[in-house]
C-alpha cells in the first residue's frame, strides 16, 4: 500500500544523494510500479494541484488534470520528476526562439501514461495536455522551492514570456473542472 508520509521521507533521503534526480526518479518509479495503490491513497476527484511537501530543497505536488485539459507553456527553473498514477499527461517541449525574442519554438514531446516516470531538466519549458476523457493523476517532485522560485509562462493568450502567475494556473484548473462537469 502506498504511504504518502513514507514516500515523502524517501524523497527527502534521495534529495541528499550525490545524484538526487536519479535517486528521486527511482523512488517515484517504485511508487508508480503500483499505480492503483497510489490512486487509492490520493483519491483524485477534481482537477487541481495540492502542495504535499515544501522546503527550500524539495517540493512535492499532487497534480490532477481534468479531461481534455491543456495548460500553456511554462518553466520551473529547477529539475522535476513526474510520475503518472492514472491517465495520461502529454508534454509538449519548447525552447526560447532566440535572443531578445519573446516566442517559443516547439522542440518535441513526451507522452506519459499510467506507471510512467520522467525527469525534466532545469531549463525545460513545457505545456501539458490530458488527452483522455477522465482525470489524470500525477505526483510531481521538484528539486527546490517550487513555490517561491521565480519562473515564466507563455500564455494564456499570446505566446509571450511573462512572470508565472500561480493564481492564473489555479484559475485554469478551475475552468477545466467546470468544463468537465458541464459536459
PATOR-341801 format. One record per residue: x negated, y negated, z negated of N, C-alpha, C, CB in turn; residue in one letter. Coordinates in Angstrom, 2 decimals. Glycine has a CB too. Layout:
- X,Y,Z,X,Y,Z,X,Y,Z,X,Y,Z,a
...
//
This chain:
- -0.83,1.18,0.00,0.00,0.00,0.00,-0.88,-1.25,0.00,0.95,0.01,-1.21,x
- -0.49,-2.25,0.78,-1.23,-3.50,0.89,-1.00,-4.32,-0.37,-0.80,-4.29,2.15,x
- -2.10,-4.75,-0.98,-2.05,-5.59,-2.17,-2.70,-6.92,-1.83,-2.76,-4.90,-3.40,x
- -1.92,-7.99,-1.81,-2.41,-9.30,-1.39,-3.54,-9.78,-2.29,-1.28,-10.31,-1.38,x
- -3.41,-9.63,-3.60,-4.46,-10.09,-4.52,-5.77,-9.35,-4.26,-4.03,-9.89,-5.98,x
- -5.68,-8.05,-4.03,-6.88,-7.26,-3.73,-7.48,-7.71,-2.39,-6.55,-5.75,-3.69,x
- -6.64,-7.96,-1.39,-7.10,-8.41,-0.09,-7.88,-9.73,-0.23,-5.91,-8.59,0.88,x
- -7.31,-10.68,-0.95,-7.97,-11.98,-1.13,-9.28,-11.81,-1.89,-7.05,-12.96,-1.89,x
- -9.29,-10.96,-2.88,-10.52,-10.68,-3.64,-11.61,-10.10,-2.72,-10.23,-9.71,-4.80,x
- -11.21,-9.18,-1.85,-12.17,-8.59,-0.90,-12.67,-9.63,0.10,-11.51,-7.42,-0.13,x
- -11.80,-10.54,0.51,-12.23,-11.63,1.40,-13.23,-12.54,0.70,-11.00,-12.45,1.89,x
- -12.99,-12.84,-0.56,-13.93,-13.68,-1.32,-15.30,-13.00,-1.42,-13.37,-13.97,-2.74,x
- -15.29,-11.70,-1.69,-16.55,-10.95,-1.74,-17.24,-10.97,-0.37,-16.31,-9.49,-2.20,x
- -16.46,-10.76,0.69,-17.01,-10.73,2.04,-17.57,-12.10,2.44,-15.94,-10.30,3.05,x
- -16.96,-13.17,1.95,-17.42,-14.53,2.26,-18.85,-14.76,1.76,-16.48,-15.57,1.65,x
- -19.22,-14.05,0.70,-20.56,-14.20,0.12,-21.61,-13.33,0.83,-20.52,-13.84,-1.36,x
- -21.20,-12.51,1.78,-22.13,-11.65,2.51,-23.03,-12.48,3.43,-21.36,-10.59,3.32,x
- -24.11,-11.88,3.90,-25.02,-12.53,4.84,-24.31,-12.88,6.15,-26.23,-11.63,5.12,x
- -23.44,-12.01,6.62,-22.66,-12.21,7.84,-21.18,-12.26,7.47,-22.94,-11.07,8.89,x
- -20.71,-13.38,6.89,-19.33,-13.41,6.39,-18.26,-13.20,7.46,-19.08,-14.72,5.72,x
- -18.50,-13.64,8.68,-17.50,-13.44,9.74,-17.25,-11.95,9.96,-17.95,-14.10,11.06,x
- -18.33,-11.21,10.09,-18.20,-9.76,10.31,-17.58,-9.09,9.10,-19.56,-9.13,10.61,x
- -18.04,-9.46,7.92,-17.54,-8.83,6.70,-16.04,-9.09,6.53,-18.31,-9.35,5.47,x
- -15.60,-10.31,6.78,-14.18,-10.61,6.65,-13.39,-9.94,7.77,-13.95,-12.13,6.67,x
- -13.93,-9.91,8.98,-13.25,-9.18,10.07,-13.04,-7.73,9.67,-14.06,-9.27,11.39,x
- -14.04,-7.12,9.02,-13.91,-5.73,8.58,-12.83,-5.57,7.51,-15.24,-5.23,8.05,x
- -12.77,-6.51,6.56,-11.72,-6.46,5.53,-10.35,-6.58,6.21,-11.92,-7.61,4.48,x
- -10.24,-7.50,7.14,-8.98,-7.72,7.85,-8.62,-6.50,8.71,-9.08,-8.97,8.73,x
- -9.59,-5.92,9.38,-9.34,-4.75,10.22,-8.85,-3.56,9.38,-10.61,-4.36,11.00,x
- -9.42,-3.38,8.20,-8.95,-2.30,7.31,-7.50,-2.54,6.92,-9.84,-2.20,6.04,x
- -7.14,-3.77,6.63,-5.74,-4.08,6.28,-4.83,-3.83,7.48,-5.61,-5.55,5.80,x
- -5.25,-4.25,8.67,-4.41,-4.13,9.87,-4.33,-2.69,10.37,-4.95,-5.03,10.97,x
- -5.14,-1.80,9.83,-5.05,-0.38,10.20,-3.73,0.22,9.71,-6.24,0.41,9.61,x
- -3.09,-0.43,8.74,-1.77,-0.02,8.24,-0.83,-1.23,8.32,-1.86,0.53,6.76,x
- -0.51,-1.68,9.54,0.25,-2.93,9.69,1.62,-2.88,9.03,0.41,-3.24,11.14,x
- 2.25,-1.73,9.02,3.57,-1.63,8.40,3.52,-1.89,6.90,4.18,-0.26,8.67,x
- 2.40,-1.53,6.26,2.24,-1.82,4.84,2.07,-3.32,4.60,1.02,-1.04,4.27,x
- 1.32,-3.97,5.48,1.16,-5.42,5.37,2.52,-6.10,5.58,0.11,-5.95,6.40,x
- 3.27,-5.66,6.59,4.59,-6.23,6.86,5.53,-6.04,5.67,5.21,-5.59,8.13,x
- 5.50,-4.86,5.05,6.34,-4.61,3.87,5.98,-5.55,2.73,6.20,-3.16,3.42,x
- 4.71,-5.84,2.57,4.27,-6.72,1.48,4.56,-8.19,1.79,2.77,-6.53,1.21,x
- 4.38,-8.59,3.05,4.51,-10.00,3.41,5.96,-10.40,3.70,3.65,-10.31,4.63,x
- 6.77,-9.48,4.13,8.20,-9.70,4.38,8.50,-10.94,5.24,8.93,-9.82,3.06,x
- 8.03,-10.97,6.47,8.29,-12.15,7.31,9.77,-12.28,7.63,7.47,-12.08,8.60,x
- 10.33,-13.48,7.44,11.76,-13.67,7.72,12.03,-14.93,8.55,12.53,-13.74,6.41,x
- 11.04,-15.81,8.63,11.20,-17.04,9.40,9.82,-17.55,9.80,11.98,-18.13,8.58,x
- 9.78,-18.34,10.87,8.51,-18.91,11.31,8.01,-19.93,10.30,8.67,-19.57,12.69,x
- 6.70,-19.98,10.16,6.07,-20.94,9.27,4.69,-20.47,8.89,6.91,-21.15,8.03,x
- 4.03,-21.24,8.05,2.73,-20.82,7.55,2.64,-21.15,6.07,1.57,-21.50,8.34,x
- 2.13,-20.20,5.32,2.01,-20.33,3.87,0.56,-20.19,3.47,2.87,-19.28,3.15,x
- 0.13,-21.08,2.61,-1.22,-21.06,2.06,-1.27,-19.98,0.97,-1.63,-22.46,1.50,x
- -2.07,-18.94,1.20,-2.19,-17.84,0.24,-3.39,-18.00,-0.69,-2.30,-16.52,0.97,x
- -4.44,-18.65,-0.16,-5.66,-18.87,-0.93,-6.37,-20.07,-0.32,-6.59,-17.60,-0.94,x
- -6.95,-20.90,-1.18,-7.59,-22.10,-0.66,-8.72,-22.56,-1.58,-6.56,-23.23,-0.48,x
- -9.95,-22.55,-1.04,-11.11,-23.14,-1.71,-11.92,-23.86,-0.64,-11.97,-22.04,-2.45,x
- -13.02,-24.49,-1.05,-13.89,-25.14,-0.08,-14.51,-24.15,0.90,-15.00,-25.91,-0.80,x
- -14.68,-22.89,0.48,-15.37,-21.89,1.29,-14.45,-20.95,2.05,-16.27,-21.08,0.42,x
- -13.17,-20.87,1.65,-12.31,-19.84,2.22,-10.84,-20.25,2.12,-12.52,-18.50,1.50,x
- -10.13,-20.10,3.23,-8.68,-20.34,3.25,-8.02,-19.12,3.88,-8.32,-21.66,4.04,x
- -6.93,-18.66,3.26,-6.15,-17.55,3.80,-4.73,-18.04,4.00,-6.20,-16.29,2.85,x
- -4.23,-17.89,5.24,-2.86,-18.29,5.59,-2.05,-17.09,6.03,-2.88,-19.36,6.70,x
- -0.77,-17.12,5.69,0.20,-16.19,6.27,0.92,-17.00,7.34,1.22,-15.60,5.18,x
- 0.82,-16.56,8.59,1.42,-17.28,9.71,2.47,-16.38,10.36,0.34,-17.71,10.76,x
- 3.67,-16.93,10.54,4.75,-16.21,11.21,5.23,-17.07,12.38,5.94,-15.89,10.23,x
- 5.17,-16.48,13.57,5.57,-17.16,14.81,7.00,-16.75,15.16,4.59,-16.83,15.97,x
- 7.86,-17.73,15.46,9.22,-17.44,15.92,9.17,-16.82,17.31,10.09,-18.74,15.93,x
- 10.21,-16.09,17.70,10.26,-15.55,19.05,10.11,-16.66,20.10,11.57,-14.78,19.27,x
- 9.28,-16.41,21.08,9.03,-17.31,22.21,8.39,-18.64,21.81,10.32,-17.59,22.93,x
- 7.92,-18.75,20.59,7.32,-19.99,20.10,5.96,-20.23,20.73,7.19,-19.96,18.57,x
- 5.68,-21.50,21.04,4.37,-21.92,21.53,3.93,-23.13,20.72,4.41,-22.25,23.06,x
- 2.67,-23.15,20.35,2.10,-24.33,19.69,0.96,-24.84,20.55,1.61,-23.99,18.23,x
- 0.88,-26.16,20.65,-0.08,-26.84,21.50,-1.53,-26.50,21.12,0.14,-28.35,21.42,x
- -2.47,-26.77,22.03,-3.88,-26.52,21.73,-4.35,-27.31,20.51,-4.73,-26.86,22.94,x
- -5.22,-26.68,19.74,-5.80,-27.29,18.55,-7.12,-26.61,18.24,-4.82,-27.19,17.33,x
- -7.92,-27.23,17.40,-9.16,-26.61,16.96,-9.12,-26.46,15.45,-10.41,-27.44,17.39,x
- -10.12,-25.73,14.91,-10.21,-25.54,13.46,-11.50,-26.13,12.91,-10.14,-24.05,13.12,x
- -12.53,-26.21,13.76,-13.87,-26.67,13.38,-14.49,-25.82,12.28,-13.80,-28.12,12.93,x
- -14.09,-24.56,12.28,-14.67,-23.53,11.43,-14.25,-22.19,12.04,-14.20,-23.66,9.90,x
- -15.00,-21.14,11.71,-14.63,-19.84,12.27,-13.34,-19.35,11.60,-15.77,-18.80,12.08,x
- -12.66,-18.47,12.31,-11.41,-17.90,11.80,-11.34,-16.43,12.19,-10.19,-18.66,12.35,x
- -10.78,-15.63,11.32,-10.49,-14.23,11.62,-8.97,-14.07,11.56,-11.21,-13.24,10.61,x
- -8.41,-13.47,12.60,-6.96,-13.32,12.72,-6.62,-11.85,12.80,-6.41,-14.08,13.96,x
- -5.62,-11.43,12.03,-5.12,-10.06,12.08,-3.62,-10.09,12.28,-5.48,-9.28,10.80,x
- -3.13,-9.29,13.23,-1.70,-9.24,13.55,-1.10,-7.99,12.92,-1.46,-9.25,15.10,x
- -0.10,-8.17,12.06,0.53,-7.02,11.44,1.92,-6.72,12.04,0.66,-7.24,9.94,x
- 2.45,-7.62,12.85,3.73,-7.38,13.53,3.81,-8.27,14.75,4.94,-7.64,12.57,x
- 4.21,-7.71,15.88,4.45,-8.51,17.08,3.23,-8.76,17.92,5.03,-9.80,16.69,x
- 3.16,-9.95,18.51,2.11,-10.29,19.45,1.81,-11.79,19.39,2.50,-9.89,20.88,x
- 0.52,-12.12,19.42,0.06,-13.51,19.44,-0.83,-13.66,20.66,-0.70,-13.89,18.11,x
- -0.39,-14.46,21.62,-1.19,-14.72,22.81,-1.95,-16.03,22.62,-0.29,-14.78,24.09,x
- -3.25,-15.96,22.74,-4.12,-17.12,22.58,-4.62,-17.57,23.94,-5.31,-16.81,21.64,x
- -4.40,-18.83,24.27,-4.96,-19.45,25.46,-6.12,-20.31,24.98,-3.88,-20.31,26.27,x
- -7.32,-20.07,25.53,-8.50,-20.80,25.10,-8.81,-21.94,26.07,-9.71,-19.85,24.99,x
- -9.42,-22.99,25.51,-9.76,-24.19,26.27,-11.14,-24.68,25.87,-8.71,-25.30,26.03,x
- -11.69,-25.53,26.73,-12.89,-26.30,26.38,-12.63,-27.74,26.78,-14.19,-25.72,27.09,x
- -13.34,-28.63,26.15,-13.20,-30.05,26.49,-13.61,-30.24,27.95,-14.06,-30.95,25.54,x
- -12.90,-31.12,28.67,-13.11,-31.29,30.11,-14.42,-31.97,30.44,-11.98,-32.08,30.70,x
- -14.98,-32.74,29.57,-16.24,-33.41,29.85,-16.39,-34.64,28.99,-16.33,-33.78,31.32,x
- -17.56,-35.16,29.00,-17.89,-36.31,28.18,-16.96,-37.49,28.45,-19.33,-36.73,28.42,x
- -16.35,-37.99,27.38,-15.50,-39.17,27.49,-14.14,-38.91,28.08,-16.18,-40.18,28.29,x
- -13.82,-37.65,28.40,-12.51,-37.33,28.99,-11.66,-36.64,27.93,-12.66,-36.43,30.26,x
- -10.41,-37.05,27.76,-9.59,-36.54,26.67,-8.87,-35.22,26.97,-8.58,-37.55,26.32,x
- -9.00,-34.68,28.16,-8.23,-33.50,28.51,-9.03,-32.22,28.35,-7.73,-33.61,29.94,x
- -8.34,-31.11,28.49,-8.93,-29.78,28.31,-8.96,-29.02,29.62,-8.15,-28.99,27.26,x
- -9.86,-28.04,29.68,-9.94,-27.12,30.80,-9.68,-25.71,30.27,-11.33,-27.20,31.50,x
- -8.73,-24.96,30.87,-8.50,-23.58,30.42,-9.77,-22.74,30.55,-7.35,-22.93,31.23,x
- -10.00,-21.86,29.60,-11.20,-21.01,29.65,-10.93,-19.58,29.19,-12.30,-21.62,28.78,x
- -9.76,-19.05,29.53,-9.46,-17.66,29.23,-8.37,-17.51,28.19,-10.70,-16.96,28.76,x
- -8.24,-16.28,27.72,-7.21,-15.99,26.73,-7.40,-14.63,26.12,-5.84,-16.09,27.36,x
- -6.60,-14.33,25.13,-6.67,-13.05,24.43,-5.28,-12.73,23.90,-7.72,-13.09,23.27,x
- -4.78,-11.52,24.24,-3.51,-11.04,23.73,-3.79,-10.17,22.52,-2.71,-10.24,24.82,x
- -3.21,-10.51,21.39,-3.36,-9.72,20.17,-2.02,-9.09,19.85,-3.86,-10.59,18.98,x
- -2.01,-7.79,19.63,-0.79,-7.09,19.27,-0.96,-6.42,17.90,-0.42,-6.04,20.35,x
- 0.09,-5.83,17.42,0.11,-5.23,16.10,-1.13,-4.37,15.86,1.37,-4.39,15.92,x
- -1.82,-4.68,14.78,-3.03,-3.95,14.39,-4.32,-4.58,14.87,-2.95,-2.58,14.90,x
- -4.25,-5.54,15.80,-5.45,-6.17,16.34,-6.03,-7.21,15.39,-5.14,-6.82,17.68,x
- -7.35,-7.39,15.49,-8.05,-8.46,14.79,-9.01,-9.13,15.77,-8.81,-7.92,13.54,x
- -9.32,-10.39,15.51,-10.27,-11.12,16.34,-10.93,-12.19,15.47,-9.57,-11.77,17.59,x
- -12.16,-12.54,15.84,-12.85,-13.65,15.18,-13.01,-14.76,16.21,-14.25,-13.20,14.60,x
- -12.63,-15.97,15.82,-12.79,-17.15,16.67,-13.94,-17.98,16.14,-11.48,-17.98,16.72,x
- -14.73,-18.55,17.03,-15.89,-19.35,16.64,-15.51,-20.73,16.15,-16.83,-19.48,17.79,x
- -16.51,-21.42,15.60,-16.32,-22.76,15.04,-15.79,-23.77,16.05,-17.63,-23.27,14.47,x
- -16.15,-23.58,17.32,-15.79,-24.57,18.34,-14.61,-24.14,19.20,-16.98,-24.83,19.22,x
- -13.89,-23.10,18.79,-12.76,-22.62,19.56,-11.62,-23.64,19.57,-12.26,-21.28,19.00,x
- -11.07,-23.85,20.76,-9.84,-24.62,20.94,-8.84,-23.65,21.54,-10.05,-25.91,21.86,x
- -7.68,-23.51,20.91,-6.70,-22.56,21.43,-5.27,-23.04,21.20,-6.89,-21.19,20.79,x
- -4.39,-22.57,22.07,-2.96,-22.71,21.90,-2.41,-21.31,21.69,-2.28,-23.43,23.13,x
- -1.30,-21.18,21.00,-0.77,-19.86,20.65,0.68,-19.75,21.08,-0.90,-19.60,19.13,x
- 1.03,-18.56,21.61,2.41,-18.25,22.00,2.78,-16.89,21.45,2.58,-18.29,23.55,x
- 4.01,-16.77,20.97,4.60,-15.47,20.66,5.50,-15.14,21.84,5.40,-15.48,19.27,x
- 5.10,-14.22,22.73,5.89,-13.94,23.91,7.08,-13.01,23.66,5.01,-13.35,24.96,x
- 7.19,-12.50,22.46,8.20,-11.49,22.16,9.52,-12.11,21.70,7.68,-10.54,21.09,x
- 10.54,-11.25,21.61,11.87,-11.65,21.17,12.08,-11.43,19.67,12.93,-10.90,21.95,x
- 11.00,-11.23,18.95,11.08,-11.05,17.50,9.91,-11.78,16.85,11.07,-9.53,17.11,x
- 9.96,-11.89,15.53,8.90,-12.57,14.80,7.56,-11.88,14.98,9.25,-12.65,13.31,x
- 6.51,-12.66,14.98,5.15,-12.14,14.94,4.54,-12.57,13.61,4.29,-12.65,16.16,x
- 3.96,-11.61,12.89,3.34,-11.91,11.61,1.84,-11.71,11.67,3.94,-11.03,10.51,x
- 1.10,-12.64,11.05,-0.36,-12.60,11.09,-0.94,-13.13,9.79,-0.89,-13.40,12.27,x
- -2.14,-12.68,9.51,-2.94,-13.25,8.44,-4.14,-13.90,9.10,-3.37,-12.17,7.37,x
- -4.36,-15.18,8.78,-5.49,-15.94,9.31,-6.42,-16.26,8.14,-5.02,-17.25,10.05,x
- -7.70,-15.93,8.30,-8.71,-16.21,7.27,-9.71,-17.18,7.89,-9.41,-14.88,6.77,x
- -9.93,-18.30,7.21,-10.81,-19.35,7.71,-12.05,-19.47,6.83,-10.08,-20.70,7.78,x
- -13.19,-19.69,7.45,-14.45,-19.80,6.73,-14.71,-21.19,6.22,-15.58,-19.38,7.61,x
- -13.75,-21.77,5.52,-13.90,-23.10,4.96,-12.59,-23.62,4.45,-14.48,-24.05,5.99,x
- -12.55,-24.91,4.24,-11.38,-25.60,3.71,-10.48,-26.04,4.86,-11.79,-26.82,2.83,x
- -9.59,-25.18,5.26,-8.69,-25.43,6.39,-7.78,-26.63,6.13,-7.86,-24.19,6.68,x
- -7.44,-26.87,4.88,-6.50,-27.93,4.53,-7.11,-29.31,4.71,-6.03,-27.76,3.10,x
- -8.35,-29.48,4.28,-8.96,-30.82,4.31,-9.88,-31.08,5.49,-9.73,-31.04,3.05,x
- -10.19,-30.07,6.27,-11.11,-30.22,7.40,-10.47,-31.08,8.49,-11.50,-28.84,7.96,x
- -11.05,-32.21,8.84,-10.53,-32.98,9.97,-10.66,-32.14,11.25,-11.28,-34.35,10.12,x
- -9.63,-32.16,12.07,-9.66,-31.42,13.32,-8.77,-32.12,14.32,-9.22,-29.95,13.11,x
- -8.64,-31.52,15.51,-7.90,-32.17,16.59,-6.77,-31.30,17.11,-8.84,-32.52,17.74,x
- -5.83,-31.96,17.77,-4.76,-31.28,18.50,-4.59,-31.99,19.83,-3.41,-31.26,17.69,x
- -4.06,-31.27,20.81,-3.82,-31.80,22.15,-2.33,-31.63,22.43,-4.71,-31.09,23.23,x
- -1.52,-32.49,21.91,-0.08,-32.40,22.01,0.50,-32.65,20.64,0.38,-31.03,22.58,x
- 1.79,-32.67,20.49,2.77,-32.48,21.57,2.73,-33.67,22.54,4.20,-32.30,20.99,x
- 3.33,-33.44,23.68,3.31,-34.48,24.70,2.06,-34.37,25.55,3.40,-35.87,24.07,x
- 1.50,-35.50,25.94,0.32,-35.47,26.81,-0.82,-34.68,26.17,-0.14,-36.91,27.14,x
- -1.57,-34.00,27.00,-2.69,-33.19,26.52,-3.90,-34.09,26.28,-3.04,-32.06,27.54,x
- -3.77,-34.94,25.27,-4.84,-35.86,24.89,-5.26,-35.58,23.46,-4.40,-37.33,25.06,x
- -6.55,-35.62,23.22,-7.06,-35.32,21.88,-6.60,-36.38,20.89,-8.60,-35.25,21.90,x
- -6.11,-35.89,19.77,-5.67,-36.76,18.68,-5.91,-36.04,17.35,-4.16,-37.14,18.83,x
- -5.92,-36.74,16.24,-6.13,-36.08,14.96,-5.03,-35.05,14.69,-6.18,-37.11,13.82,x
- -5.43,-33.92,14.13,-4.47,-32.87,13.77,-3.49,-33.40,12.73,-5.19,-31.61,13.25,x
- -2.22,-33.09,12.93,-1.15,-33.55,12.04,-0.40,-32.34,11.51,-0.19,-34.54,12.77,x
- -0.65,-31.97,10.27,-0.03,-30.78,9.70,1.49,-30.92,9.62,-0.59,-30.50,8.31,x
- 1.98,-32.14,9.42,3.43,-32.34,9.39,4.04,-32.07,10.76,3.76,-33.77,8.94,x
- 3.33,-32.43,11.82,3.80,-32.15,13.17,3.84,-30.64,13.40,2.91,-32.84,14.22,x
- 2.82,-29.93,12.92,2.80,-28.47,13.06,3.98,-27.85,12.32,1.46,-27.88,12.54,x
- 4.24,-28.30,11.10,5.39,-27.79,10.34,6.70,-28.07,11.09,5.43,-28.43,8.92,x
- 6.79,-29.23,11.70,7.97,-29.58,12.48,8.14,-28.62,13.67,7.87,-31.04,12.98,x
- 7.04,-28.28,14.32,7.13,-27.34,15.44,7.63,-25.97,14.98,5.78,-27.19,16.12,x
- 7.15,-25.51,13.83,7.63,-24.23,13.30,9.12,-24.32,12.96,6.82,-23.82,12.05,x
- 9.55,-25.44,12.36,10.96,-25.62,12.00,11.83,-25.63,13.26,11.15,-26.93,11.20,x
- 11.39,-26.35,14.30,12.15,-26.39,15.54,12.22,-25.01,16.20,11.53,-27.39,16.50,x
- 11.13,-24.25,16.12,11.14,-22.89,16.67,12.11,-22.01,15.91,9.71,-22.29,16.63,x
- 12.19,-22.16,14.60,13.18,-21.40,13.81,14.60,-21.76,14.24,12.99,-21.69,12.29,x
- 14.86,-23.06,14.39,16.20,-23.50,14.80,16.58,-22.92,16.14,16.28,-25.01,14.87,x
- 15.65,-22.96,17.11,15.92,-22.42,18.44,16.19,-20.92,18.38,14.75,-22.70,19.38,x
- 15.40,-20.21,17.57,15.57,-18.77,17.44,16.91,-18.43,16.81,14.43,-18.17,16.61,x
- 17.26,-19.10,15.74,18.52,-18.81,15.04,19.74,-19.21,15.87,18.55,-19.53,13.69,x
- 19.58,-20.19,16.76,20.68,-20.63,17.61,20.91,-19.68,18.81,20.42,-22.05,18.10,x
- 19.90,-18.88,19.11,20.03,-18.01,20.30,20.77,-16.71,20.01,18.66,-17.68,20.86,x
//
